Amino acid sequence: MNFELTIIAPTSTKVVFVHWLDIKTSSGSMIICQGHAPLIASLQPKSTLVFKDALDVIETMTVEHGIVTVERSRVVLIVSE
């Protein structure tokens, strides 16, 4: 099952549907799938995000700083690139 991932950066916004998202927070690493418990967390500085999109392509993105909000069927990342 896919869920919506919205990545908001200072100069762009990207919306993709993904199978899973691997993030590193100040509390440690976690993999988020659809139905994950809601949470708000800060991303570990200079961390790499990894996600598998709806076409089964694994993508990565390095962020300087950011915040993640997780809902049952949607994740929003607010990042500085």
Phi, psi and omega in degrees: 000137180262157173224163183276130175243120177249124178248115181252118179242168182303328185247358183200163173227135181233132176240124178224156173258129188231157174279318181205163180223129178251119181232160174242120180252177177294342179264352181133184181275149174208150175251129183251129175237170178302139179089002179301149178298140179300144177197163172230131182210158173266142178281149176295133180304140179056040180264163179252127175270141177229133176213153177252117184279178184296341178265012180067025176265130178270125181241152176232156179207128177263134181236145178286309180212160176179171178229142178240137170240131183243130171241175184301324183231019183203143176230136176239128175248126174250114190229159166248128186277000000 
